[in-house]
């Protein structure tokens, strides 16, 4: 067994010299995190040129301006939208302006705190099933797959009141296939070739899109046959949603794309946060024992529920620190509409902004021992003392993730339940490395030794 006190959590070695266009293309295809230069981990902003001028922004004041104070000036990058639209169209995540605002109003009630708390029993049941599967399963299970299965159960219940229309394995494989094809940058993107020219990756991802869309479409059609109004889930809210200003309702395509987005985003990112949390706890047994003692004292032999959240703050801190080191989305991109100043630097129309959340969360100016795992960074005192825009796993401003509270409660309930019953230790496999196409995943999965308490 490794002496974990000598090892930092795995990370990507950043390039120390500017990348050529060819090197950038290769890095973007292989692992987006490899595009972030070493300077971005120790300077507030880094700028360069590759066809267009670009800027990487790690300054909290500049980030606040981009995502809050002058948000209309910084729409999502066309390259990022090109990767997403085949799967989620002009849904809440990809739309802008009035289209975004009315869709946000339509879904927000589902994720209001009172409704999230009401969903806790679904999360508790899922957590118990996940713990039982791990107790019955192999000695070294692959935990990304296990966590994806658990969170998929929850999001299907919230979105569709069940998963009877889904083959979970086929859907999960389709997501991964999409990320590995359409979800990767193309040479044509770097050359700024118009989006109407098909990208090879998008063509290769068509089968994955058809697989995902067919399952979602079946679920929507089944609900239409039943008539909306009785389920009180996300789909029911979307079927009933109407823009109070224009009277607009969601078209069948709007429904399909929004449901697709929420099902993918609602379980993929939470599963990754849990998987990284378990790996970090296996690397740091002393942290795991502290979190377990807290969970055992609060839960005993019961699974966690909403009433256990306040009694297990350190378990939540583990998840938050895992998302600092491995944010679900490690890099965002924005276009620039009008000239502006960020961090004292002039920004011009048609420049490209990169928001490297992965580098922000490991920045040498903002974090002490930035590459170390320390959940005490998220004690209530530490959080109050820190700038809000130094930690952005769910974004910020008006486009902050609408399901952030839902995701955190789900992860908290599942992790507390697992820790109260199981011990996680490093297995025989080498440690995975973080890799990003659309989300930050462990490249070889997370395979740990799991032992009953």
C-alpha positions as CSV (number, residue, x, y, z in Angstrom):
1,X,0.0,0.0,0.0
2,X,1.2,3.5,-0.8
3,X,2.3,5.8,2.0
4,X,-0.3,8.4,1.2
5,X,1.3,11.1,3.3
6,X,4.0,11.5,0.6
7,X,1.6,11.9,-2.3
8,X,-0.4,14.8,-3.6
9,X,-3.7,14.2,-5.3
10,X,-3.1,13.5,-9.0
11,X,-3.0,16.5,-11.3
12,X,-2.0,17.6,-14.8
13,X,1.5,18.9,-15.4
14,X,0.9,22.3,-17.1
15,X,2.9,23.4,-20.1
16,X,5.7,25.8,-19.2
17,X,6.0,27.2,-22.8
18,X,3.3,28.6,-25.2
19,X,1.8,25.8,-27.3
20,X,1.8,25.9,-31.1
21,X,-1.5,25.6,-33.0
22,X,-0.8,21.9,-33.7
23,X,0.2,21.3,-30.0
24,X,-3.0,23.1,-28.9
25,X,-5.2,21.0,-31.1
26,X,-3.6,17.8,-29.9
27,X,-4.0,18.9,-26.2
28,X,-7.6,19.9,-26.8
29,X,-8.4,16.5,-28.3
30,X,-6.5,14.6,-25.6
31,X,-7.2,16.6,-22.4
32,X,-8.5,20.2,-22.3
33,X,-6.7,20.7,-19.0
34,X,-3.4,20.4,-20.8
35,X,-4.2,23.7,-22.5
36,X,-3.9,25.7,-19.3
37,X,-0.4,27.1,-19.1
38,X,1.7,27.1,-15.9
39,X,1.4,30.9,-15.7
40,X,-2.3,30.6,-15.2
41,X,-1.7,29.0,-11.9
42,X,0.2,31.9,-10.5
43,X,-0.9,35.1,-12.4
44,X,-4.4,36.7,-12.4
45,X,-4.6,36.8,-16.2
46,X,-2.7,35.3,-19.1
47,X,-3.1,36.5,-22.7
48,X,-2.0,35.3,-26.1
49,X,-3.0,35.0,-29.7
50,X,-4.0,32.0,-31.8
51,X,-5.8,33.4,-34.8
52,X,-7.9,35.6,-32.3
53,X,-6.6,37.2,-29.1
54,X,-7.4,35.1,-26.0
55,X,-7.3,35.7,-22.3
56,X,-7.4,33.3,-19.4
57,X,-9.0,34.9,-16.4
58,X,-8.1,33.8,-12.8
59,X,-8.7,37.2,-11.1
60,X,-11.8,37.1,-8.8
61,X,-12.8,40.7,-9.5
62,X,-12.5,40.1,-13.3
63,X,-14.5,36.9,-13.0
64,X,-17.3,38.7,-11.1
65,X,-17.5,41.2,-14.0
66,X,-17.7,38.5,-16.6
67,X,-20.4,36.3,-14.9
68,X,-22.3,39.0,-13.0
69,X,-21.7,42.7,-13.5
70,X,-21.3,42.8,-17.3
71,X,-22.7,39.3,-18.1
72,X,-24.5,40.4,-21.3
73,X,-21.1,41.3,-22.8
74,X,-19.7,37.8,-22.5
75,X,-22.0,35.1,-24.1
76,X,-20.9,31.5,-24.2
77,X,-18.3,30.7,-26.8
78,X,-19.5,29.5,-30.2
79,X,-17.1,26.6,-30.0
80,X,-18.6,25.4,-26.8
81,X,-22.1,25.8,-28.1
82,X,-21.2,23.9,-31.2
83,X,-20.1,21.0,-29.1
84,X,-23.3,21.0,-27.0
85,X,-26.1,21.8,-29.5
86,X,-26.3,18.4,-31.2
87,X,-27.3,17.0,-27.8
88,X,-29.1,19.8,-26.0
89,X,-30.1,22.3,-28.8
90,X,-31.2,25.7,-27.6
91,X,-32.0,24.6,-24.1
92,X,-31.5,26.5,-20.8
93,X,-27.8,25.8,-20.9
94,X,-27.1,27.1,-24.4
95,X,-29.7,29.8,-24.9
96,X,-29.2,33.5,-24.3
97,X,-31.4,36.6,-23.6
98,X,-35.2,36.3,-23.5
99,X,-35.1,32.6,-24.5
100,X,-32.9,31.8,-21.5
101,X,-34.9,33.9,-19.1
102,X,-38.2,32.3,-19.7
103,X,-36.8,28.7,-19.7
104,X,-35.1,29.5,-16.4
105,X,-38.4,30.7,-14.9
106,X,-40.0,27.5,-16.1
107,X,-37.6,25.1,-14.3
108,X,-36.6,27.1,-11.2
109,X,-39.6,26.0,-9.1
110,X,-38.5,22.3,-9.3
111,X,-35.2,23.2,-7.7
112,X,-36.5,25.5,-5.0
113,X,-35.1,24.6,-1.6
114,X,-38.4,23.3,-0.3
115,X,-38.8,21.0,-3.3
116,X,-35.2,19.8,-3.0
117,X,-35.7,18.9,0.7
118,X,-38.9,17.1,-0.3
119,X,-36.8,14.9,-2.7
120,X,-34.5,13.8,0.1
121,X,-36.3,10.4,0.6
122,X,-35.5,9.5,-3.0
123,X,-31.9,10.4,-2.4
124,X,-31.9,8.4,0.8
125,X,-33.3,5.3,-0.9
126,X,-30.7,5.6,-3.7
127,X,-27.9,5.9,-1.1
128,X,-29.0,2.8,0.7
129,X,-29.1,0.8,-2.6
130,X,-25.7,2.0,-3.5
131,X,-24.2,1.0,-0.2
132,X,-25.9,-2.4,-0.4
133,X,-24.5,-2.9,-4.0
134,X,-21.0,-2.1,-2.8
135,X,-21.3,-4.4,0.2
136,X,-22.4,-7.3,-2.0
137,X,-20.1,-6.5,-4.9
138,X,-16.5,-7.2,-5.8
139,X,-13.5,-6.3,-3.6
140,X,-12.3,-3.6,-6.0
141,X,-15.4,-2.0,-7.6
142,X,-15.1,0.7,-10.2
143,X,-16.7,3.6,-8.4
144,X,-17.4,6.1,-11.2
145,X,-19.8,3.5,-12.7
146,X,-21.3,2.8,-9.3
147,X,-21.9,6.5,-8.6
148,X,-23.3,7.1,-12.0
149,X,-25.9,4.4,-11.4
150,X,-26.9,5.9,-8.1
151,X,-27.2,9.5,-9.3
152,X,-29.0,8.4,-12.5
153,X,-31.7,6.8,-10.3
154,X,-32.3,10.2,-8.5
155,X,-32.4,12.4,-11.6
156,X,-34.8,10.1,-13.4
157,X,-37.1,10.2,-10.4
158,X,-36.9,14.0,-10.2
159,X,-37.2,14.6,-13.9
160,X,-39.5,11.8,-15.0
161,X,-40.9,10.1,-11.8
162,X,-39.0,6.9,-12.7
163,X,-36.5,5.4,-15.2
164,X,-38.7,2.7,-16.8
165,X,-38.0,4.3,-20.3
166,X,-34.2,4.2,-19.9
167,X,-31.6,1.6,-20.3
168,X,-29.1,3.1,-17.9
169,X,-26.0,1.3,-19.3
170,X,-26.8,2.2,-22.9
171,X,-27.5,5.8,-21.9
172,X,-24.3,6.1,-19.9
173,X,-22.3,4.7,-22.8
174,X,-23.9,7.1,-25.2
175,X,-23.0,10.1,-23.0
176,X,-19.4,9.0,-22.9
177,X,-19.3,8.4,-26.7
178,X,-20.7,11.9,-27.2
179,X,-18.1,13.5,-25.0
180,X,-15.4,11.6,-26.9
181,X,-16.6,12.7,-30.3
182,X,-18.8,15.8,-30.7
183,X,-17.7,17.0,-27.3
184,X,-14.1,17.6,-28.4
185,X,-12.6,20.6,-30.2
186,X,-11.8,20.2,-33.9
187,X,-9.1,21.6,-36.0
188,X,-11.9,23.5,-37.8
189,X,-12.7,25.3,-34.6
190,X,-9.1,26.5,-34.2
191,X,-9.2,27.7,-37.8
192,X,-12.5,29.5,-37.1
193,X,-14.2,27.7,-40.0
194,X,-18.0,28.5,-39.9
195,X,-20.2,26.2,-37.7
196,X,-22.4,25.2,-40.7
197,X,-19.5,23.1,-42.0
198,X,-19.8,19.7,-40.2
199,X,-17.1,18.7,-37.8
200,X,-16.0,15.1,-38.0
201,X,-16.6,14.6,-34.3
202,X,-20.2,15.8,-34.6
203,X,-20.8,13.2,-37.3
204,X,-19.3,10.4,-35.3
205,X,-21.5,11.4,-32.3
206,X,-24.8,11.2,-34.2
207,X,-25.4,7.6,-33.1
208,X,-24.9,8.6,-29.4
209,X,-27.3,11.5,-29.8
210,X,-29.9,9.3,-31.4
211,X,-29.6,6.8,-28.5
212,X,-30.0,9.4,-25.8
213,X,-32.8,11.3,-27.6
214,X,-34.9,8.2,-28.3
215,X,-35.0,7.3,-24.6
216,X,-36.0,10.9,-23.6
217,X,-38.5,11.1,-26.4
218,X,-40.2,7.9,-25.3
219,X,-40.5,9.2,-21.7
220,X,-42.0,12.5,-22.9
221,X,-44.5,10.8,-25.2
222,X,-45.6,8.4,-22.5
223,X,-46.3,11.4,-20.2
224,X,-48.3,13.1,-23.0
225,X,-50.4,10.0,-23.3
226,X,-51.1,10.2,-19.5
227,X,-51.7,14.0,-19.7
228,X,-49.7,16.5,-17.7
229,X,-50.6,17.7,-14.2
230,X,-50.3,14.8,-11.8
231,X,-46.6,13.9,-11.6
232,X,-45.2,17.2,-10.2
233,X,-41.8,16.4,-11.6
234,X,-39.5,18.4,-13.9
235,X,-41.2,17.2,-17.1
236,X,-44.6,18.1,-15.7
237,X,-43.4,21.6,-14.9
238,X,-42.0,22.0,-18.4
239,X,-45.2,20.7,-20.1
240,X,-47.2,23.3,-18.1
241,X,-44.7,26.2,-18.4
242,X,-45.8,29.3,-20.2
243,X,-44.0,32.6,-20.7
244,X,-46.2,35.2,-18.9
245,X,-45.1,37.9,-21.4
246,X,-45.5,36.1,-24.7
247,X,-47.7,33.1,-23.9
248,X,-44.9,30.8,-25.4
249,X,-44.8,27.2,-24.4
250,X,-42.1,24.7,-24.9
251,X,-42.2,23.0,-28.3
252,X,-41.6,19.2,-28.5
253,X,-38.0,20.0,-29.5
254,X,-37.6,22.4,-26.5
255,X,-38.8,19.7,-24.2
256,X,-36.5,17.1,-25.6
257,X,-33.4,19.2,-25.4
258,X,-34.1,20.5,-21.9
259,X,-34.9,17.1,-20.5
260,X,-31.8,15.7,-22.2
261,X,-29.6,18.5,-20.6
262,X,-31.0,18.1,-17.1
263,X,-30.7,14.3,-17.1
264,X,-27.1,14.4,-18.2
265,X,-26.0,17.3,-16.1
266,X,-28.1,16.2,-13.1
267,X,-26.3,13.0,-12.6
268,X,-22.9,13.1,-14.4
269,X,-21.4,15.9,-12.4
270,X,-22.6,14.7,-9.0
271,X,-21.3,11.2,-9.7
272,X,-17.9,12.6,-10.6
273,X,-17.8,14.7,-7.4
274,X,-18.6,11.6,-5.4
275,X,-16.0,9.5,-7.2
276,X,-13.2,12.1,-6.7
277,X,-14.3,12.4,-3.1
278,X,-13.9,8.7,-2.5
279,X,-10.5,8.6,-4.2
280,X,-9.3,11.5,-2.1
281,X,-10.6,9.9,1.1
282,X,-8.7,6.7,0.2
283,X,-5.6,8.7,-0.3
284,X,-6.1,10.4,3.1
285,X,-7.2,7.8,5.7
286,X,-7.1,10.3,8.5
287,X,-9.6,12.6,6.8
288,X,-11.8,9.6,6.0
289,X,-11.8,8.5,9.6
290,X,-12.8,12.0,10.8
291,X,-15.7,12.1,8.2
292,X,-16.7,8.5,9.1
293,X,-16.8,9.3,12.8
294,X,-19.1,12.3,12.1
295,X,-21.3,10.2,9.9
296,X,-21.6,7.3,12.3
297,X,-22.4,9.6,15.2
298,X,-25.2,11.2,13.2
299,X,-26.6,8.2,11.4
300,X,-25.8,5.1,13.4
301,X,-26.9,2.2,11.1
302,X,-29.5,4.3,9.2
303,X,-29.0,5.9,5.8
304,X,-28.6,9.7,5.7
305,X,-31.6,12.0,5.1
306,X,-32.3,15.7,5.0
307,X,-32.4,15.9,8.8
308,X,-28.7,14.6,9.0
309,X,-27.2,17.4,6.9
310,X,-26.6,19.9,9.7
311,X,-25.0,17.2,11.9
312,X,-22.5,16.2,9.2
313,X,-20.8,19.4,8.0
314,X,-17.4,17.8,7.5
315,X,-18.8,15.3,5.0
316,X,-20.0,18.3,3.0
317,X,-16.6,19.9,3.3
318,X,-15.0,16.8,1.8
319,X,-17.3,17.1,-1.3
320,X,-16.6,20.8,-1.6
321,X,-12.8,20.3,-1.4
322,X,-13.0,17.5,-3.9
323,X,-14.8,19.9,-6.3
324,X,-12.1,22.5,-5.7
325,X,-9.4,20.0,-6.8
326,X,-11.6,18.4,-9.5
327,X,-14.3,20.9,-10.6
328,X,-17.0,19.1,-12.6
329,X,-16.4,21.5,-15.5
330,X,-12.7,22.6,-15.5
331,X,-12.8,25.3,-18.2
332,X,-15.4,27.6,-19.7
333,X,-15.2,29.9,-22.7
334,X,-16.8,33.2,-23.5
335,X,-17.0,35.5,-26.5
336,X,-16.5,39.2,-26.2
337,X,-19.1,41.5,-27.7
338,X,-17.8,45.0,-26.8
339,X,-14.6,46.5,-25.5
340,X,-14.1,46.2,-21.7
341,X,-11.4,46.2,-19.1
342,X,-10.7,43.2,-16.9
343,X,-8.1,43.2,-14.2
344,X,-6.6,46.4,-15.7
345,X,-6.3,44.7,-19.1
346,X,-8.0,45.9,-22.3
347,X,-10.4,43.4,-23.8
348,X,-11.5,43.9,-27.4
349,X,-14.6,42.7,-29.4
350,X,-14.2,39.2,-30.8
351,X,-11.5,38.3,-28.3
352,X,-12.0,34.9,-26.6
353,X,-12.1,34.6,-22.8
354,X,-11.2,31.3,-21.1
355,X,-12.3,30.8,-17.5
356,X,-10.1,28.0,-16.3
357,X,-11.9,26.9,-13.2
358,X,-9.4,24.1,-12.7
359,X,-6.5,26.7,-12.4
360,X,-8.5,29.1,-10.4
361,X,-9.2,26.5,-7.8
362,X,-5.4,25.6,-7.6
363,X,-4.1,29.1,-7.9
364,X,-0.9,29.9,-6.0
365,X,-2.0,33.5,-5.3
366,X,-5.4,32.6,-3.8
367,X,-4.9,29.2,-2.0
368,X,-2.4,28.1,0.6
369,X,-0.9,24.7,-0.4
370,X,-3.3,24.7,-3.5
371,X,-2.6,21.1,-4.6
372,X,-3.2,19.5,-1.2
373,X,-6.5,18.0,-0.1
374,X,-7.8,19.8,3.0
375,X,-11.5,19.9,3.7
376,X,-11.0,22.5,6.5
377,X,-10.8,25.1,3.7
378,X,-14.6,24.9,3.7
379,X,-15.3,25.4,7.3
380,X,-17.9,28.1,7.8
381,X,-15.2,30.6,9.0
382,X,-12.9,29.9,6.1
383,X,-15.7,30.3,3.6
384,X,-16.8,33.7,5.1
385,X,-13.2,35.0,4.8
386,X,-12.8,34.0,1.1
387,X,-13.8,35.9,-2.0
388,X,-17.0,34.3,-3.5
389,X,-15.4,34.3,-6.9
390,X,-12.4,32.1,-6.0
391,X,-14.6,28.9,-5.9
392,X,-16.9,28.4,-8.8
393,X,-17.9,24.7,-9.2
394,X,-21.4,25.7,-10.1
395,X,-20.6,29.0,-11.7
396,X,-22.0,32.3,-10.3
397,X,-24.2,35.2,-11.2
398,X,-27.6,34.9,-13.0
399,X,-26.5,31.8,-14.8
400,X,-25.4,29.9,-11.6
401,X,-26.4,26.2,-11.9
402,X,-30.1,26.0,-11.1
403,X,-29.6,22.6,-9.6
404,X,-26.7,23.4,-7.3
405,X,-28.6,22.8,-4.0
406,X,-30.1,19.6,-5.5
407,X,-26.6,18.3,-6.5
408,X,-25.0,19.1,-3.1
409,X,-27.8,17.5,-1.1
410,X,-27.7,14.4,-3.3
411,X,-23.9,14.1,-3.0
412,X,-24.0,14.7,0.8
413,X,-26.7,12.1,1.5
414,X,-24.9,9.5,-0.6
415,X,-21.4,10.1,0.8
416,X,-22.5,10.2,4.4
417,X,-24.4,6.9,4.0
418,X,-21.4,5.2,2.3
419,X,-18.9,6.4,4.9
420,X,-21.1,5.2,7.8
421,X,-21.0,1.7,6.5
422,X,-17.9,1.2,4.4
423,X,-14.1,1.9,4.4
424,X,-12.4,2.9,1.1
425,X,-8.7,2.1,0.6
426,X,-6.4,2.3,-2.4
427,X,-6.4,-0.8,-4.6
428,X,-3.7,-2.4,-6.7
429,X,-4.3,0.0,-9.7
430,X,-2.3,3.2,-10.3
431,X,-4.0,6.5,-9.5
432,X,-6.1,7.9,-12.3
433,X,-5.3,11.3,-13.8
434,X,-7.9,14.1,-14.3
435,X,-8.9,14.4,-18.0
436,X,-11.5,16.8,-19.5
437,X,-13.4,16.8,-22.7
438,X,-16.8,18.2,-21.3
439,X,-16.3,17.2,-17.7
440,X,-13.3,16.4,-15.5
441,X,-13.2,12.6,-15.2
442,X,-10.6,10.2,-13.8
443,X,-9.1,8.8,-17.0
444,X,-9.0,5.1,-15.8
445,X,-11.9,5.3,-13.5
446,X,-11.7,5.0,-9.7
447,X,-11.1,1.4,-8.5
448,X,-10.7,1.1,-4.7
449,X,-10.8,-1.6,-2.1
450,X,-14.1,-1.4,-0.3
451,X,-14.5,-3.0,3.1
452,X,-17.5,-3.3,5.4
453,X,-17.2,-1.4,8.7
